[in-house]
């Protein structure tokens, strides 16, 4: 007996060819009905029997498009109707404040790359896309996901594109960004002499010629402008560093394919899968041969990325280039530039060739950065290809706005039982970045039908994110909850792994305001989503000069040695100067601008400076990163361990002794990592025994340190202790907002 069935599918089901898939599947099953998009998902209506609807749903789940993700579906049965004679795709509809998932931007697919060589109206077309690939989040303004709700609304389809868009059997059936040479976006280029190019083949020739001759090219990409130069050309790289005010921070490199990258880099199967995935992130890979020392000064890894837009493929195909520096189009801590007028003003004067296009970028997105941990992966920067995929929760999150932190900022909003985290935003102390942050909050509210009911922010009163939250709360009278920084770090891991019972959390980072008004950063907490208690922490030492000590790591070397009444080695005296060192000692003794800190990040700074690796951070985490990359892979020894708790007296005594005996800094750096991991393990074992807890979570920016993280994971594995760390959520401060929102959900909705 036939009935009328109503199917609601939630998840990533818009912008991934889902409606055309449903249409084709319904035709295969010979079913009549309709499908449409709404802002809370895809709706299907069918007139069929119970057996037929079961078979249909089974095939939906097993044959869905590769990128689609079905989170949930519901089936309602109503009395039979006679309203359908065939199956059709209906116009999209609005349906309340609920939303469906929005697809991240998707790298161009192999089918589209082939079409560029065969379809007359798309020969060499650089903006080709289909239902399986192309821009999504970067161009969307509102839901449902239809062309008129994107920045493609300005481009009227030609008759051929319109025909494909309406052709039920075509791969571009209802592909919202569909375009071709006749009707779509176009590139334009201007060189330093002001000559304009609009012909794509000619422009491509200019791009490759400029890069090959040592020039710098600014190109508008998917989520913002990029700056490109030859990765083999040292002069070009040094010039780019000067332009971007980026003295030492490493550059990412785009390779034409994995085989070319393997000339320089080791690539595991997991890393290969990440490189070649539709997300196309930057993957941090170990070098086996140095490509160019100016790319990644002092590092043993290089950020590698493969082409994800047709123009990237064309650059390599039409040149002898095999490695191109691929950097965001910005300066210092400013956000990546997306606006054409701003790019004309800021990038055109410094680039030998300026290449733009006329498709607006509504949501700016940097390239994402990931690294592999054993056979798994860890997101370091979550942006293009990942945002705005939600984090699924078990409990209610509706209406909670979490403001995040300061230096590596992102925010998060709660919708139903999901947490939607923003793209990477950056350092809010930069004026332009703070404006981008505020603008993006407003856009998320509109796009995701989000109305704040509750606000959550950090304890730190000087964070701009905190001040904004306080201003919004005062203005709107919305309740505000302030949460401790490291509690939020810990809960971000609990959210990802769906942990609810008390855990032992090791939170290691650079800084976070503690409940005692000191700067924390080396904490062992007992916590759940509601509360935490601080069980142990790294020893408090002076932070001479406050924030200056975070930039000048040598100050922390002096502070630690002075704390333990140890002598200053001649190497440090020679590098810094006796007067400066004595001045720091006096500051500490007289307690002049020397707040105390338990920061693990500052410990890394101290050791890095003591070994003469890095005395001053030119970018966040530089000293710690260089220390990690200096460490020998073969050295397995440790310095003597404290009998109980945290003390680094024996560690620093051992380092000074090794320095006096001219032991290599590679071996000393390795022994430091091994010792820190062993000290952490011993403390954990003691605390597990004392508390009866069984699960460990690891979070905080220090756990971007692959060597330390893998050492701890292996040690816990050997002891059969369950250990959790974030994969989908950055462990650095970009993940703080997720933890804040989890704590807010527990407080506001009375959840465990």
C-alpha positions in Angstrom: 0.0 0.0 0.0 1.4 3.4 -1.0 1.7 6.3 1.5 3.1 9.9 1.3 6.5 10.0 2.9 8.2 13.1 4.2 12.0 12.8 4.7 14.2 15.5 6.4 17.9 15.0 6.0 20.4 17.0 8.1 24.1 17.4 7.7 26.5 18.5 5.0 23.9 18.1 2.2 24.0 21.5 0.4 26.6 22.6 -2.1 27.8 19.0 -2.6 25.5 17.8 -5.4 23.0 16.2 -3.0 19.7 17.3 -4.7 20.9 16.1 -8.1 22.0 12.8 -6.5 18.5 12.4 -4.9 16.9 13.2 -8.2 18.9 10.5 -10.1 18.4 8.0 -7.3 14.6 8.6 -7.4 14.6 8.0 -11.1 16.5 4.8 -10.7 13.9 3.6 -8.1 11.1 4.9 -10.3 9.6 7.0 -7.6 7.5 10.2 -7.8 7.9 13.1 -5.5 10.2 16.1 -5.0 13.3 17.4 -3.2 14.2 20.9 -2.1 16.7 22.8 0.0 15.8 24.6 3.1 18.0 26.4 5.6 17.8 23.4 8.0 18.6 20.7 5.5 17.2 18.8 2.5 13.5 17.7 2.3 12.2 14.9 0.2 8.6 13.9 -0.5 7.7 10.5 -2.0 4.6 8.6 -2.9 5.6 5.0 -2.5 5.3 1.9 -0.4 7.0 1.2 2.9 9.5 -1.2 1.3 10.3 1.2 -1.4 11.1 4.1 1.0 13.4 1.7 3.0 15.3 0.7 -0.1 15.5 4.4 -1.1 16.9 5.5 2.2 19.4 2.6 2.3 20.8 3.7 -1.1 20.9 7.4 0.1 23.2 6.3 3.0 25.4 4.0 0.9 25.7 6.0 -2.3 25.7 9.6 -1.2 28.2 12.0 -2.8 31.7 11.6 -1.4 31.8 15.0 0.3 28.3 14.8 1.7 27.8 13.9 5.4 24.4 12.9 6.8 24.2 13.6 10.5 20.6 12.7 10.9 17.4 11.9 9.0 13.7 11.6 10.0 10.9 9.9 8.1 7.2 10.8 8.5 4.4 8.9 7.0 1.2 10.6 5.9 -1.9 9.5 4.0 -1.3 8.8 0.3 -1.6 11.7 -2.2 -1.9 11.7 -6.0 0.0 15.0 -6.4 3.1 13.7 -8.1 3.4 12.3 -11.6 7.2 12.3 -11.6 10.1 13.4 -9.5 11.3 17.0 -9.5 13.6 19.5 -7.8 11.6 22.4 -6.3 12.8 25.9 -5.4 14.5 26.4 -2.1 12.4 27.5 0.9 12.9 29.2 4.2 12.0 27.3 7.3 12.6 29.0 10.6 15.9 29.6 12.5 17.3 26.1 12.1 20.2 25.7 9.6 21.8 23.0 7.5 25.5 22.6 7.2 27.4 24.8 4.8 30.1 23.1 2.7 33.7 24.3 3.1 35.4 25.3 -0.1 36.3 22.3 -2.2 39.5 21.9 -4.3 38.8 21.6 -8.0 38.0 18.0 -9.0 39.7 15.8 -11.6 36.6 15.7 -13.8 36.6 19.5 -14.0 40.3 19.6 -14.8 39.6 17.2 -17.7 36.6 19.3 -18.9 39.0 22.2 -19.3 40.6 20.4 -22.2 37.4 19.2 -23.9 34.5 21.5 -23.4 34.6 24.3 -26.0 33.1 27.0 -23.7 35.4 26.0 -20.8 38.7 25.5 -22.6 41.4 26.6 -20.0 38.6 28.3 -18.0 40.2 29.1 -14.6 36.9 29.2 -12.5 35.5 25.9 -13.6 33.5 24.0 -11.0 30.7 21.4 -10.6 28.5 20.0 -7.8 31.6 18.1 -6.5 34.0 21.0 -6.3 34.6 24.8 -6.2 33.9 27.7 -3.9 31.4 27.3 -1.2 31.9 29.0 2.2 34.0 31.8 0.7 31.2 33.0 -1.5 28.0 32.3 0.5 26.1 35.2 2.0 23.0 33.4 3.3 21.0 30.2 3.3 19.6 28.2 1.6 22.6 27.7 -0.6 21.4 29.1 -3.9 23.2 31.2 -6.5 21.3 34.4 -5.6 22.6 33.9 -2.0 26.3 33.9 -3.1 28.7 36.4 -4.7 28.0 34.5 -8.0 24.7 36.3 -8.2 26.3 39.1 -10.2 27.1 36.7 -13.1 24.1 35.8 -15.3 24.4 32.3 -16.8 24.8 32.0 -20.5 22.4 29.7 -22.4 24.9 26.8 -22.3 25.5 27.0 -18.6 21.8 27.5 -18.0 21.1 24.3 -20.0 23.7 22.3 -18.0 22.3 23.8 -14.7 18.8 22.5 -15.7 20.0 19.2 -17.2 19.1 16.5 -14.7 21.8 14.2 -16.1 24.6 16.8 -16.1 27.3 16.9 -13.4 26.6 20.7 -13.1 22.9 20.2 -12.5 22.1 22.8 -9.8 25.8 23.6 -9.3 25.4 27.1 -7.9 28.7 28.7 -9.0 28.5 27.2 -12.5 30.2 29.5 -15.1 32.3 29.4 -18.3 34.4 31.6 -20.5 31.3 33.4 -21.8 29.5 34.3 -18.6 31.7 33.8 -15.5 34.3 35.6 -13.5 37.6 36.6 -15.2 41.1 37.4 -14.2 42.8 40.6 -15.0 46.5 41.4 -14.5 48.6 44.5 -14.2 52.4 44.6 -14.2 54.6 47.2 -12.6 54.5 49.3 -15.8 50.7 49.5 -15.6 50.1 47.3 -18.6 46.7 45.5 -18.3 46.1 41.9 -19.4 42.7 40.3 -19.7 43.4 37.4 -22.0 43.9 34.4 -19.7 46.6 32.5 -21.8 48.6 35.7 -22.1 48.2 36.5 -18.4 49.3 33.0 -17.5 52.4 33.5 -19.6 53.1 36.7 -17.7 52.6 35.0 -14.3 55.1 32.2 -15.0 57.6 34.5 -16.7 57.5 36.8 -13.7 58.0 34.0 -11.2 60.8 32.3 -13.2 62.6 35.6 -13.6 62.7 36.1 -9.8 59.7 38.4 -9.5 56.8 38.3 -7.0 53.2 37.8 -8.1 50.1 38.8 -6.1 47.1 36.6 -7.1 43.6 36.7 -5.8 42.7 33.2 -4.8 39.7 31.4 -3.2 39.7 32.9 0.2 42.0 35.9 -0.2 45.1 37.1 -2.1 48.3 35.2 -2.2 51.9 36.2 -2.9 54.0 33.8 -5.0 57.7 33.5 -5.9 60.2 30.9 -7.0 61.0 28.7 -3.9 64.5 28.1 -5.3 65.3 31.8 -5.7 66.9 33.1 -2.5 66.8 36.8 -3.5 63.0 36.6 -4.2 62.4 35.0 -0.9 64.4 37.6 1.0 62.5 40.3 -0.8 59.2 38.7 0.0 60.3 38.5 3.7 61.0 42.2 3.6 57.7 43.1 2.0 55.7 41.0 4.4 57.7 42.1 7.5 58.3 38.4 8.1 61.9 38.1 9.1 62.1 34.4 10.0 58.6 32.8 10.1 58.6 29.9 7.7 56.9 30.0 4.3 54.6 27.3 2.8 55.6 25.9 -0.6 53.2 24.7 -3.3 54.4 21.7 -5.3 52.8 20.6 -8.6 52.2 17.1 -7.3 53.2 14.7 -4.5 56.0 13.1 -6.6 57.7 16.5 -7.0 57.4 17.2 -3.3 59.0 13.8 -2.5 62.3 15.1 -4.0 62.7 17.2 -0.8 60.2 15.8 1.7 59.3 12.5 3.5 55.7 11.7 3.0 53.8 9.0 4.9 50.6 7.4 3.7 48.6 9.5 6.2 50.4 12.7 5.0 49.8 11.7 1.4 46.1 11.3 2.1 45.9 14.8 3.7 47.9 16.4 0.8 45.7 14.9 -1.8 42.3 15.3 0.0 39.6 17.6 -1.3 40.5 20.0 1.6 44.0 20.6 0.3 45.6 21.9 3.6 49.2 22.9 4.2 50.8 19.8 5.6 54.0 20.1 7.7 56.4 17.5 6.4 59.9 16.4 7.3 62.7 17.4 4.9 65.2 14.9 3.8 66.9 17.4 1.5 67.0 21.2 2.0 65.0 23.0 -0.7 66.1 26.5 0.3 67.3 27.4 3.8 65.6 30.8 3.6 62.2 29.1 3.4 62.3 27.7 6.9 65.4 28.9 8.8 66.6 26.4 11.3 63.6 24.0 10.8 63.6 20.4 9.7 60.0 20.6 8.4 58.4 22.4 5.5 54.7 23.3 5.0 53.7 21.8 1.7 50.5 22.3 -0.3 49.3 21.0 -3.6 47.3 22.9 -6.2 43.6 23.4 -5.4 42.5 26.0 -8.1 42.9 25.6 -11.8 45.2 28.6 -12.0 47.6 26.7 -9.6 47.7 23.7 -12.0 48.2 26.1 -15.0 51.2 27.8 -13.4 53.1 24.6 -13.1 51.9 23.1 -16.4 53.0 26.1 -18.4 56.5 26.5 -16.8 59.5 24.6 -15.5 58.6 25.6 -11.9 58.6 22.7 -9.4 58.2 24.6 -6.1 56.6 28.0 -5.5 56.4 30.0 -2.3 52.7 30.3 -1.5 52.1 32.9 1.1 49.0 34.9 2.2 48.6 38.4 0.9 49.0 40.4 4.0 51.6 42.3 6.1 52.7 41.4 9.6 49.7 40.4 11.7 47.1 41.9 9.4 44.4 39.6 8.0 44.7 38.2 4.5 43.4 40.8 1.9 40.2 39.9 0.1 38.9 43.3 -1.2 40.1 44.3 -4.7 40.4 48.0 -3.9 42.5 47.3 -0.8 44.6 44.9 -2.7 45.2 47.5 -5.5 46.3 49.9 -2.8 48.5 47.6 -0.7 49.7 44.7 -3.0 49.9 46.1 -6.5 52.7 48.6 -5.6 54.9 45.8 -4.1 54.2 43.0 -6.7 55.9 42.7 -10.1 52.6 41.4 -11.4 49.2 42.0 -9.8 46.5 39.5 -10.7 42.9 40.0 -9.6 39.4 38.6 -10.5 35.9 40.0 -10.3 34.3 37.3 -8.1 33.9 38.8 -4.6 35.1 36.9 -1.5 32.4 37.2 1.1 34.1 35.1 3.8 37.9 35.3 3.9 39.7 32.1 4.7 43.4 31.4 5.0 44.9 28.0 4.1 44.5 25.5 6.8 47.6 23.9 8.4 47.9 20.3 9.7 50.5 17.9 10.9 50.6 14.1 11.4 50.9 12.6 14.9 51.8 9.0 14.5 49.2 7.7 12.1 46.7 10.4 12.9 46.6 14.1 12.2 46.3 17.4 14.2 44.9 20.6 12.9 47.0 23.6 13.8 45.2 26.3 11.8 41.6 25.6 11.0 40.3 27.5 8.0 39.8 26.8 4.3 38.5 23.3 3.6 37.4 22.7 7.2 35.3 25.8 8.2 32.4 25.9 8.7 32.0 22.2 9.5 30.5 21.9 13.0 31.6 20.0 16.0 28.7 17.7 17.1 27.8 17.6 20.7 25.4 15.5 22.8 23.8 18.4 24.6 22.2 21.8 23.8 24.4 24.7 22.7 21.7 27.0 21.1 22.4 30.7 21.5 25.8 30.5 23.1 28.5 32.8 21.7 32.1 32.1 22.8 34.6 34.8 22.1 37.8 32.9 22.2 41.2 34.3 23.2 43.5 37.0 21.8 46.6 36.1 19.8 45.4 33.1 17.8 41.8 34.1 17.8 38.6 32.4 16.7 35.1 32.4 18.1 32.3 29.9 18.1 28.5 29.8 18.1 26.1 27.2 19.3 23.3 25.9 17.1 21.1 23.1 18.5 23.6 20.4 19.3 26.4 21.7 17.2 29.3 24.1 17.8 30.3 26.1 14.7 33.8 27.5 15.0 34.9 30.5 12.9 37.8 30.4 10.6 41.3 31.4 11.8 41.3 35.1 12.5 44.6 36.0 14.0 46.0 38.4 16.6 43.2 40.8 17.9 45.7 43.4 19.0 46.0 44.3 15.3 43.3 46.9 14.5 42.4 45.3 11.1 42.3 41.9 12.6 40.0 43.0 15.4 37.7 44.6 12.8 37.7 41.3 10.8 36.8 39.5 14.0 33.8 41.7 14.7 32.6 41.6 11.1 32.8 37.8 11.1 30.8 37.5 14.3 28.0 39.6 12.6 28.2 37.5 9.4 28.0 34.2 11.4 24.9 35.6 13.2 23.2 36.2 9.9 24.4 33.2 8.0 23.6 30.7 10.8 20.3 32.4 12.0 22.1 32.9 15.3 20.8 35.1 18.0 23.0 35.3 21.2 21.3 34.2 24.4 24.4 33.6 26.4 28.0 34.9 26.2 31.3 33.3 27.3 34.8 34.8 27.3 38.2 34.5 28.9 39.1 35.8 32.4 41.8 38.1 31.1 40.4 41.7 31.4 42.8 43.1 28.8 41.9 40.7 25.9 39.9 42.6 23.3 37.7 39.6 23.0 36.9 39.9 26.7 36.2 43.6 26.4 33.9 43.1 23.4 32.0 40.4 25.4 31.6 42.7 28.4 30.4 45.6 26.2 27.9 43.3 24.4 26.6 42.0 27.7 26.3 45.5 29.2 24.5 46.8 26.1 22.1 43.8 25.6 21.8 42.5 29.2 22.7 39.1 28.0 24.3 36.9 30.7 28.1 36.7 30.5 30.2 33.9 31.9 34.0 34.3 32.2 36.0 31.1 32.2 39.6 30.3 33.0 41.8 29.9 30.0 43.2 26.4 30.7 39.9 25.0 31.8 38.7 26.0 28.3 41.7 24.3 26.8 40.9 21.1 28.6 37.2 21.1 27.8 38.0 21.6 24.0 39.5 18.1 24.1 36.5 16.8 26.1 34.1 18.2 23.5 35.9 16.6 20.6 36.1 13.2 22.3 32.8 13.4 24.1 34.2 13.0 27.6 31.9 13.9 30.5 33.5 12.4 33.6 36.4 14.0 35.5 39.7 13.9 33.7 43.3 14.8 34.5 44.2 17.6 32.1 47.8 18.6 31.2 47.5 22.2 29.8 50.8 23.6 28.5 51.0 26.9 26.7 52.5 30.4 26.8 50.1 32.3 29.0 46.6 32.4 30.5 45.3 34.4 33.4 45.0 32.2 36.5 42.4 32.5 39.3 45.3 33.8 41.5 45.9 36.6 39.0 49.3 35.0 38.0 50.2 34.0 34.5 49.5 30.3 34.1 50.8 28.0 31.4 52.0 24.7 32.9 49.0 23.3 34.6 47.7 19.9 35.8 44.0 20.2 36.4 41.2 17.9 37.6 38.2 19.0 35.6 34.9 18.3 34.0 32.8 20.6 31.9 31.5 22.5 34.9 34.4 22.9 37.3 38.1 22.4 37.7 40.7 22.3 40.4 44.4 23.0 40.0 46.3 20.0 41.4 49.9 20.9 40.3 51.7 23.3 38.2 55.2 24.1 36.9 57.1 26.2 39.4 56.4 29.9 39.6 59.3 32.0 38.3 59.6 35.7 37.6 58.5 37.1 34.3 61.0 40.0 34.0 59.5 42.8 32.1 56.1 41.1 31.7 55.2 40.8 28.1 58.7 41.6 27.1 59.9 38.3 28.5 57.5 36.5 26.0 59.5 38.1 23.2 63.0 38.1 24.6 63.5 34.5 25.8 66.9 35.3 27.2 65.2 37.1 30.0 63.6 33.8 31.0 66.9 32.0 30.9 68.3 34.5 33.4 65.1 34.2 35.5 65.2 30.4 35.7 69.0 30.4 36.6 68.5 33.1 39.1 65.5 31.3 40.6 67.6 28.2 41.2 70.7 30.2 42.2 72.7 28.9 39.4 75.5 30.7 37.5 75.0 32.5 34.2 77.2 30.7 31.6 79.8 32.7 29.7 78.0 32.0 26.4 74.9 33.8 27.6 76.9 36.7 29.0 78.7 37.1 25.8 75.5 37.0 23.7 73.4 39.3 25.8 75.8 41.4 27.8 76.6 41.4 31.5 74.9 44.7 32.2 71.6 43.6 30.7 71.7 40.3 32.7 72.5 42.1 35.9 69.7 44.5 35.2 67.2 41.6 34.9 68.5 40.1 38.2 67.9 43.4 40.0 64.4 43.6 38.6 63.7 40.2 40.0 65.2 40.9 43.4 63.4 44.2 43.7 60.2 42.8 42.2 60.0 45.5 39.6 57.6 44.6 36.8 58.2 40.9 37.4 54.9 39.0 37.7 55.2 35.3 38.3 54.4 32.7 35.7 54.1 28.9 35.5 54.3 29.0 31.7 55.7 26.0 29.9 56.2 28.2 26.9 58.5 30.4 28.8 60.4 27.3 30.0 61.1 26.4 26.3 62.2 30.0 25.7 64.6 29.8 28.6 66.2 26.6 27.4 66.4 27.8 23.8 68.2 30.9 24.8 70.5 29.0 27.2 71.6 26.8 24.3 72.1 29.8 22.0 69.4 28.7 19.6 67.1 31.7 19.9 67.4 34.7 22.2 64.4 36.6 20.9 61.1 35.5 19.3 60.5 37.2 15.9 57.2 35.3 15.7 55.0 33.5 18.2 56.7 30.3 19.4 59.9 30.7 17.4 62.3 29.8 20.2 60.3 26.7 21.2 59.9 25.6 17.5 63.7 26.0 16.9 64.5 24.1 20.1 62.2 21.2 19.0 63.8 21.1 15.5 67.3 21.2 17.0 66.7 18.1 19.1 68.5 15.0 18.1 66.3 12.0 17.1 68.9 9.5 18.4 69.4 10.9 21.9 67.2 9.0 24.4 68.7 10.1 27.7 67.3 12.4 30.4 68.6 14.7 33.1 68.0 13.6 36.7 64.3 13.8 37.6 62.9 15.4 40.8 61.7 12.9 43.4 58.2 14.4 43.4 56.2 17.2 41.7 57.7 19.8 39.4 61.2 21.2 39.9 63.7 22.0 37.2 66.7 22.5 39.5 68.3 19.3 38.3 67.3 19.9 34.7 69.1 23.3 34.6 72.1 21.9 36.5 72.4 19.2 34.0 72.1 21.6 31.0 74.9 23.8 32.5 77.1 20.8 33.1 76.6 19.6 29.5 77.3 23.1 28.2 80.6 23.2 30.2 81.6 19.8 28.7 80.7 21.0 25.1 78.0 18.5 24.6 76.2 19.2 21.4 73.1 21.4 21.7 71.3 18.8 19.6 71.7 16.2 22.3 71.0 18.8 25.1 67.7 19.8 23.3 66.7 16.2 23.0 67.5 15.4 26.7 65.4 18.5 27.6 62.3 17.1 25.7 62.9 13.6 27.2 63.2 15.0 30.7 60.1 17.2 30.5 58.0 14.2 29.1 59.3 12.0 32.0 58.6 14.6 34.6 55.0 15.0 33.3 54.5 11.3 33.2 55.7 10.8 36.8 53.4 13.6 38.0 50.5 12.0 36.1 51.1 8.6 37.6 51.2 10.1 41.1 48.0 12.0 40.6 46.1 9.2 39.0 46.9 7.1 42.0 45.9 9.9 44.4 42.6 10.8 42.6 41.4 7.5 41.1 41.0 9.2 37.7 41.9 7.2 34.6 41.8 9.5 31.6 44.3 12.1 30.5 43.7 15.0 28.1 46.5 17.1 26.6 45.9 20.7 25.4 47.5 24.0 24.9 49.8 25.5 22.3 52.9 23.7 23.6 51.3 20.5 22.2 51.9 21.7 18.7 55.4 20.4 19.6 55.3 17.1 17.7 58.3 15.6 19.6 56.9 16.2 23.0 53.4 15.2 22.1 54.5 11.9 20.6 56.8 11.1 23.5 53.9 11.6 25.9 51.4 9.6 23.8 53.8 6.7 23.6 54.6 6.8 27.4 50.9 6.8 28.2 50.3 4.0 25.8 53.1 1.9 27.4 51.4 2.4 30.7 48.0 1.6 29.2 46.6 5.1 30.2 43.9 6.5 27.9 45.2 9.7 26.5 43.2 12.3 24.4 44.3 15.3 22.4 42.5 17.4 19.8 42.6 16.6 16.1 39.7 18.5 14.6 40.1 21.5 17.0 43.5 23.4 17.2 45.2 22.7 20.5 46.5 26.3 20.5 44.3 29.3 21.5 42.3 29.0 18.3 40.6 26.1 20.0 39.7 28.0 23.2 36.3 29.2 22.0 35.1 25.6 21.6 36.1 24.8 25.2 34.5 28.1 26.4 31.2 27.1 24.6 31.3 23.6 26.2 31.7 25.2 29.6 28.9 27.6 28.8 26.6 24.8 27.7 27.2 23.0 30.9 26.5 26.1 33.0 23.5 27.6 31.1 21.8 24.3 30.2 22.7 22.4 33.4 24.5 19.7 31.6 27.1 17.3 33.0 
